[in-house]
Amino acid sequence: MTVKVAIAQMNSTVGDLAGNRAKIVDLARRAHAAGADIVLTPELSLVGYPPEDLLLRNAFYAKTRQTFAALAQDLAQFPDLHVVVGLPLQDDGSLVRHNAASVLVNGQVLGTYCKHDLPNTTVFDEKRYFSSSDQAFVFAVKGVRFGINICEDTWFAHAPERARAAGAQVLLVPNGSPYHMNKQHLRYETMRQYVCAQGMSLVYANLVGGQDELIFDGDSFVMDADGVICAQLRHFEEDLQIVEFDGASPVPQPVAAPLSTEAQVYQALVLGVRDYIVKNGFPGVLIGMSGGVDSALTLAIAVDALGADKVRAVMMPSQFTADISWIDSRDMVKRLNVRYDEIPIKQTFDAFRATLAEEFAGLAEDATEENIQARIRGTLLMALSNKHGSIVLTTGNKSEMAVGYCTLYGDMAGGFAVIKDIAKTLVYRLCAWRNGVSDVIPERILTRGPSAELRADQLDQDSLPPYDILDGIMQLYMEENRPIAEIIEAGYPPADVTRITRLIKINEYKRRQSPVGIRVTHRGFGRDWRYPITSKFFE
């Protein structure tokens, strides 16, 4: 006899209990109509993931209990359908809380599993909120015994071993596994090591969607006991797929080829922008165009995420802006059909200099005047944002954020930093990938030397090492936590290594004041980078 398991790869919204409940009911309805016996939803699917300090509020649990009871009654209309729902539980009268998954069938709770391994590294801090449990939970459907582990449980041996010892033949795994580049391969290998090694097949249901800086890529899958991928759900999209089991063995389905790194990252950025804007209710976005590659990539992502009618580009030329910058900006916005305005800032800049002339008398022009220009632009964008309600998308990249090549209250002014975790060299690769889909970024933007255009004939490389060197040092030091001596041994010039690592250290105060931005590497400047601003330590 066969068992049909529906993987409900859903985009939950944190705190939208009514919306998430409705989505689970709709997915269950569709699955039931297709003959499913089990529906597996992602980790904390009822409340969204991660809820962070909402998990410290008693009212959050009270609302969750109320919504969960209503959901049980909703699902009773689908006879014998077993629906696995993720939710937080709090023991009555205590501070013991669990990250749990309950099985609902015929309006009743068949049983509940509570997570054992609570991640407390990188972007996770579940030990702040939850207690661990050692209890296995296994239930039978049509003679096949299904166990449950939640996300991190399957990255270690203990919980899968316990499920197997309790009689599980197939492991159902609700997940809230955030994306970083090439994460899927790591998931496959980990499941083979800890689940398949126990002689179990598994159903891996991952959340999809953007939650502040985190991206959940979906990519849910089914793996047999030999570690062979038998089904694969969509990347970066909601999906519902029925997988048939012949006993404890999944029946293989066609599996699409994996995405390239550039395709993965670009789709992650599009999803992150769409969900941040839509879930937070902004009517649209504003982008300061410069004629450079960073603003070009940000504009392309925004249009792909929201549609041209929700995007407005503003060019703010000064006396230092090259003709090709506004020519290329006009070209690109025409290709994308977005609203475009030009607001010159020379007169405003001259007024600032006149106001400060006495104070600056006898002092040479330096970065002060450059920063004034950036701050004028930031002020204008924020004024448009305040007046019209659209949020400003900043255009700074990870390389600039690392070394402080950005201006507080200037180009850092805005509400969401789209490419905050994208190194400059990856910016160019993403632009090339996007142009391979359709030609939206003018070629000259990709071939001219990068410049902030805040003084005459300025180039980024006047102030910084070449970006391939900067990015290589940043990756080894910041992302991979390598010692400075090892970075030098890898072939990078000692003077550049010393300079870049020093700049990373002394610009922490800037990064703390930057907007939240999308994380696509395994270590971004955000939740998983926690260095002190005040520190005398140099390696």
C-alpha positions in Angstrom: 0.0 0.0 0.0 1.3 3.5 -0.9 1.4 6.5 1.3 1.3 10.0 -0.2 3.2 12.8 1.6 2.6 16.4 0.6 5.5 18.8 1.1 4.0 22.3 1.8 6.9 24.7 1.1 5.2 27.8 2.4 6.1 31.4 2.9 5.1 32.2 6.5 5.0 35.7 7.8 6.3 36.2 11.4 3.4 37.1 13.7 0.7 36.8 11.1 -1.0 33.9 12.8 -4.3 34.3 11.0 -2.6 34.5 7.6 -0.4 31.5 8.2 -3.3 29.5 9.5 -5.3 30.3 6.3 -2.3 29.3 4.2 -1.9 26.0 6.0 -5.6 25.2 5.5 -5.4 26.1 1.8 -2.3 23.8 1.3 -4.1 21.0 3.2 -7.2 21.4 1.0 -5.1 21.1 -2.1 -3.1 18.2 -0.8 -6.2 16.3 0.3 -7.8 16.8 -3.1 -4.6 15.2 -4.6 -5.0 12.2 -2.3 -2.3 13.0 0.3 -2.2 11.2 3.6 0.3 13.5 5.3 1.0 17.2 4.9 4.4 18.4 6.2 4.8 22.1 6.8 8.1 23.9 7.7 9.5 24.8 11.1 7.3 27.1 13.2 5.0 27.4 10.2 2.1 28.7 12.2 3.9 31.7 13.6 6.8 32.3 11.1 10.5 31.9 11.6 12.4 33.3 13.4 10.0 35.1 15.9 13.0 36.3 18.0 11.9 38.0 21.2 8.2 37.6 20.5 9.0 34.2 22.0 9.5 35.9 25.4 6.0 37.3 25.5 3.2 35.3 27.1 0.6 37.0 24.8 2.4 35.4 21.8 1.9 31.9 23.2 -1.7 32.7 24.2 -2.5 33.8 20.6 -0.7 30.8 19.2 -2.7 28.4 21.3 -5.9 30.1 20.2 -5.0 30.0 16.5 -3.7 26.4 16.8 -7.1 25.2 18.3 -8.9 27.0 15.5 -6.6 25.4 12.9 -7.3 21.9 14.3 -11.0 22.5 13.7 -10.4 23.9 10.2 -8.4 20.7 9.3 -11.1 18.4 10.6 -12.9 18.8 7.2 -10.2 16.7 5.6 -10.8 13.2 7.0 -7.7 11.2 8.1 -5.3 13.8 6.7 -2.3 14.0 9.0 -1.0 17.7 9.0 2.4 18.4 10.7 2.3 22.0 12.0 5.3 23.8 13.5 4.6 26.0 16.5 6.2 27.2 19.8 4.8 25.7 23.0 5.0 27.1 26.5 4.2 24.9 29.5 1.4 26.3 31.6 2.7 28.4 34.6 6.4 28.1 33.7 9.1 29.5 31.5 9.8 26.2 29.8 9.3 26.7 26.1 9.7 24.3 23.1 10.2 24.6 19.4 7.6 21.9 18.5 5.8 20.2 15.6 2.3 18.7 16.3 0.4 16.2 14.1 -3.2 17.2 13.6 -5.7 14.6 12.3 -9.6 14.7 12.4 -9.6 17.8 14.6 -7.3 16.3 17.3 -3.6 16.4 18.2 -2.3 13.0 17.5 1.1 13.8 19.2 3.8 16.4 19.4 7.6 16.4 18.9 9.8 19.0 20.6 13.2 19.9 19.1 16.3 18.5 20.8 19.3 20.3 19.2 18.9 24.1 19.6 21.3 26.0 17.3 23.1 28.9 19.0 25.7 29.9 16.4 25.8 32.2 13.3 22.3 33.7 12.9 20.7 31.4 15.5 20.1 31.9 19.2 17.4 29.3 20.0 18.9 28.6 23.4 17.8 32.1 24.4 14.2 31.0 23.9 13.7 27.2 24.0 14.4 24.2 26.2 15.6 20.9 24.7 13.6 17.6 24.7 14.8 14.0 24.5 11.5 12.4 23.6 11.0 10.7 20.2 7.6 10.8 18.5 6.6 8.2 15.9 3.2 7.7 14.3 2.0 5.2 11.7 0.1 5.8 8.5 -1.0 2.8 6.4 1.6 0.6 8.1 4.5 3.0 7.6 6.1 4.5 10.7 7.0 8.2 10.5 9.2 10.0 12.9 9.8 13.8 13.3 13.0 15.7 13.8 13.1 19.5 13.5 15.9 21.2 11.4 19.0 21.3 13.5 18.2 17.8 15.0 19.3 16.2 11.7 22.7 17.9 11.8 23.8 15.7 14.6 23.4 11.9 15.3 21.4 11.9 18.5 17.9 12.8 17.4 17.8 10.6 14.2 19.2 7.7 16.2 16.5 8.2 18.8 13.8 8.3 16.1 15.1 5.2 14.5 15.2 3.4 17.9 11.6 4.3 18.4 10.7 2.5 15.1 10.8 5.3 12.5 11.2 4.2 8.9 10.8 7.6 7.4 11.9 10.9 9.0 9.8 14.0 8.5 11.9 17.1 8.9 10.3 20.5 9.2 12.9 23.2 8.5 13.6 26.9 8.9 17.0 26.6 7.2 18.3 30.0 6.0 20.0 30.3 2.7 23.6 31.0 2.0 25.6 30.3 -1.2 25.6 26.7 -2.1 23.9 25.7 1.2 21.9 22.9 -0.5 24.9 20.7 -1.1 25.8 20.9 2.6 22.2 19.9 3.5 22.4 16.9 1.2 25.7 15.7 2.7 24.5 16.3 6.3 21.3 14.3 5.8 23.2 11.4 4.3 25.6 11.4 7.2 23.1 11.5 10.0 19.7 10.3 8.7 20.3 7.9 5.8 23.1 6.3 7.9 20.3 5.2 10.2 18.6 3.4 7.4 15.8 5.9 7.1 14.5 7.9 4.1 13.5 11.5 4.8 11.2 14.3 3.7 12.8 17.7 4.2 10.3 20.6 4.1 12.0 24.0 4.2 10.5 27.4 4.7 10.7 29.8 1.7 10.7 33.6 1.9 12.5 36.7 3.3 12.5 37.6 6.9 14.4 40.8 7.5 18.0 39.9 6.6 17.4 36.2 6.3 16.4 34.4 3.1 14.8 30.9 3.2 15.3 29.3 -0.2 12.8 26.4 0.0 14.6 23.7 -2.0 12.7 21.1 0.0 13.5 17.5 -1.0 13.0 13.8 -0.5 15.9 11.4 0.0 15.8 7.7 0.2 17.7 5.5 2.7 20.7 5.3 0.3 21.0 9.0 0.1 19.5 9.4 -3.4 17.5 12.5 -4.1 14.0 11.4 -5.2 12.2 14.7 -5.4 13.1 18.4 -5.3 10.9 21.4 -4.9 11.3 24.8 -6.4 14.0 27.3 -5.5 12.9 30.5 -3.8 9.2 29.9 -4.5 6.2 28.5 -2.6 5.5 25.0 -3.8 3.3 22.0 -2.9 4.4 18.6 -4.1 3.1 15.1 -3.5 5.6 12.4 -3.1 4.5 8.7 -3.1 6.0 6.2 -0.8 6.0 2.5 -1.5 6.3 1.3 2.0 9.2 3.3 3.4 10.8 3.9 0.0 10.0 7.1 -1.9 9.1 6.8 -5.6 11.6 8.8 -7.6 10.5 11.9 -9.5 12.4 14.0 -12.1 14.9 16.4 -10.3 15.8 19.7 -11.9 19.5 20.6 -12.3 20.9 22.9 -9.6 21.1 26.6 -10.1 24.4 28.4 -10.7 25.8 30.4 -7.8 24.9 33.6 -9.6 21.3 32.5 -10.3 20.9 31.4 -6.7 22.1 34.7 -5.3 20.2 36.9 -7.7 16.9 35.0 -7.0 17.6 35.3 -3.2 18.0 39.0 -3.5 14.8 39.4 -5.5 12.9 37.3 -3.0 14.4 39.3 -0.1 13.4 42.7 -1.6 9.9 41.5 -2.5 9.1 40.1 0.9 10.7 43.0 2.9 8.7 45.6 0.9 5.4 43.7 0.7 5.3 42.2 4.2 6.1 45.6 5.7 3.5 47.4 3.6 5.7 49.9 1.7 4.1 51.2 -1.5 7.3 51.2 -3.5 11.0 51.9 -3.4 13.4 54.8 -4.2 16.9 54.2 -5.5 19.6 56.8 -5.9 21.2 56.2 -9.4 24.8 57.1 -9.9 25.6 55.5 -13.3 27.7 52.9 -11.5 27.4 49.2 -11.2 26.0 49.0 -7.6 23.0 51.2 -8.2 22.5 49.4 -11.6 22.3 46.0 -9.9 20.1 47.3 -7.1 17.7 48.8 -9.7 17.5 45.6 -11.7 16.8 43.5 -8.6 14.1 46.0 -7.4 12.3 45.9 -10.8 12.4 42.1 -10.9 11.1 41.9 -7.4 8.3 44.5 -7.5 7.6 45.5 -11.0 8.6 48.8 -12.7 5.6 50.7 -11.4 6.8 50.3 -7.8 10.3 51.6 -8.5 11.5 55.2 -8.8 15.1 56.1 -9.7 16.6 59.5 -8.9 19.9 60.8 -10.4 21.5 63.6 -8.4 24.4 64.9 -10.5 27.1 67.3 -9.2 29.8 69.1 -11.0 31.9 66.0 -10.6 29.4 63.6 -12.3 30.7 62.5 -15.7 28.4 62.8 -18.7 28.5 59.0 -19.2 27.0 58.5 -15.7 23.7 60.3 -16.5 23.7 59.0 -20.1 24.0 55.4 -18.9 21.5 56.0 -16.1 18.9 57.4 -18.6 19.6 54.4 -20.8 19.0 51.8 -18.1 15.8 53.3 -16.7 14.4 53.5 -20.3 15.2 49.8 -20.7 13.4 49.0 -17.4 10.6 51.5 -17.9 10.8 53.0 -14.4 10.1 56.5 -13.3 13.3 58.6 -13.5 14.1 62.1 -12.2 17.2 64.2 -12.1 17.8 66.6 -9.2 21.1 68.4 -9.6 22.9 69.1 -6.3 25.6 71.6 -7.4 23.7 74.6 -6.1 23.0 73.0 -2.8 26.6 71.9 -2.4 27.8 75.4 -3.2 25.4 76.7 -0.5 26.9 74.3 2.1 30.4 75.4 1.2 29.4 79.1 1.5 27.8 78.5 4.8 31.0 76.7 6.1 33.5 79.0 4.4 34.5 80.9 7.5 34.8 77.7 9.5 36.8 76.0 6.8 39.0 79.0 5.9 42.6 78.0 5.3 41.9 74.3 5.3 42.3 72.1 2.2 39.3 70.3 0.7 39.3 66.7 1.7 36.8 63.9 2.4 34.6 66.5 4.3 33.4 68.0 1.0 33.0 64.6 -0.5 30.8 63.5 2.4 28.7 66.7 2.2 27.7 65.7 -1.4 26.8 62.2 -0.3 24.7 63.6 2.6 22.9 66.0 0.3 21.9 63.1 -1.8 20.8 61.0 1.3 18.8 64.0 2.6 17.0 64.4 -0.8 16.2 60.7 -1.0 14.9 60.6 2.5 12.8 63.7 1.9 11.2 62.0 -1.1 10.7 58.9 1.0 9.0 60.8 3.8 6.7 62.7 1.4 5.6 59.7 -0.8 6.0 56.8 1.6 8.4 54.7 -0.5 11.4 53.2 1.2 15.0 54.0 0.1 17.0 51.1 -1.0 20.7 51.7 -0.3 23.2 50.6 -2.9 26.4 49.9 -0.9 28.1 46.5 -1.3 29.9 44.3 1.2 33.4 45.4 0.1 32.6 49.0 0.9 30.8 48.1 4.1 33.9 46.1 5.2 36.4 49.0 4.9 34.1 51.9 5.6 34.2 53.2 2.0 30.7 54.7 2.6 29.2 57.8 4.2 27.1 57.8 7.4 23.9 59.7 6.7 24.9 59.8 3.0 24.9 56.8 0.7 24.2 54.7 3.8 20.9 56.6 4.4 17.9 54.3 3.7 15.7 51.5 4.9 17.0 48.4 3.3 20.5 47.4 2.0 19.9 45.1 -0.9 23.5 44.2 -1.7 25.0 44.7 1.7 26.4 41.1 1.7 27.5 41.1 -2.0 31.3 41.6 -2.6 32.2 44.0 -5.4 33.5 41.2 -7.6 30.3 39.3 -7.1 28.3 42.5 -8.1 29.9 42.3 -11.5 29.2 38.6 -11.8 25.5 39.1 -10.9 25.2 42.0 -13.4 26.6 39.7 -16.1 24.2 36.9 -15.2 21.2 39.3 -15.2 22.2 40.6 -18.7 22.3 37.0 -19.8 18.6 36.8 -19.0 17.8 40.1 -20.8 20.0 43.0 -21.6 19.1 45.6 -18.9 22.4 47.0 -17.7 24.3 49.1 -20.2 27.7 47.6 -21.1 29.7 50.7 -20.2 28.5 50.5 -16.6 30.2 47.1 -16.4 33.4 48.1 -18.1 34.3 51.6 -16.8 36.4 52.0 -13.6 34.3 52.3 -10.5 34.1 55.8 -9.0 32.2 57.6 -6.2 32.5 60.7 -8.4 32.9 63.0 -5.4 35.9 64.8 -6.8 37.5 65.3 -10.2 38.8 62.2 -11.9 38.2 60.0 -8.8 38.5 56.2 -9.0 37.8 53.7 -6.2 41.3 52.3 -6.6 42.8 55.7 -5.6 41.8 54.8 -2.1 41.5 51.0 -2.1 43.4 48.0 -3.4 42.0 46.4 -6.5 38.7 44.7 -5.6 39.9 41.2 -6.3 42.6 41.7 -3.6 40.2 43.5 -1.2 37.5 40.8 -1.6 39.9 38.0 -1.2 41.3 39.4 2.0 37.8 40.2 3.3 36.6 36.7 2.5 39.5 35.0 4.3 39.5 37.3 7.3 35.8 38.1 7.8 33.9 35.2 6.4 36.4 32.3 7.1 38.0 33.8 10.2 41.5 33.0 9.0 44.5 34.3 10.9 46.3 37.3 9.4 49.6 35.3 9.0 47.7 32.6 7.0 46.2 35.3 4.7 49.6 36.6 3.9 50.8 33.0 3.3 48.0 32.7 0.8 49.8 35.3 -1.3 48.2 38.6 -0.5 50.5 41.6 0.0 51.3 42.1 3.7 50.7 45.8 3.5 47.2 45.3 1.9 46.4 42.6 4.5 47.3 44.9 7.4 45.5 47.8 5.9 42.3 46.0 5.0 42.0 44.1 8.4 42.6 47.4 10.2 39.8 49.1 8.2 37.5 46.3 8.9 38.1 46.8 12.6 37.8 50.5 12.9 34.7 50.8 10.8 32.5 48.7 13.0 30.8 51.9 14.3 29.6 52.6 10.7 28.2 49.1 10.1 26.2 49.2 13.3 24.4 52.2 11.9 23.7 50.7 8.5 20.3 49.5 7.4 19.4 45.8 7.7 20.4 44.0 4.5 20.0 40.6 2.8 22.4 37.9 3.9 23.6 35.5 1.2 27.0 34.4 2.5 27.6 32.1 5.5 28.8 35.2 7.4 27.4 38.6 6.8 27.7 41.9 8.6 24.6 41.5 10.7 23.3 38.8 13.0 26.4 36.6 12.8 29.0 39.4 13.0 29.3 40.7 16.6 32.5 42.6 17.1 32.9 45.4 19.7 33.0 48.9 18.5 35.3 50.0 21.3 38.3 47.7 21.2 42.1 48.1 21.4 42.8 44.6 20.1 44.8 44.3 16.9 45.9 40.9 15.6 
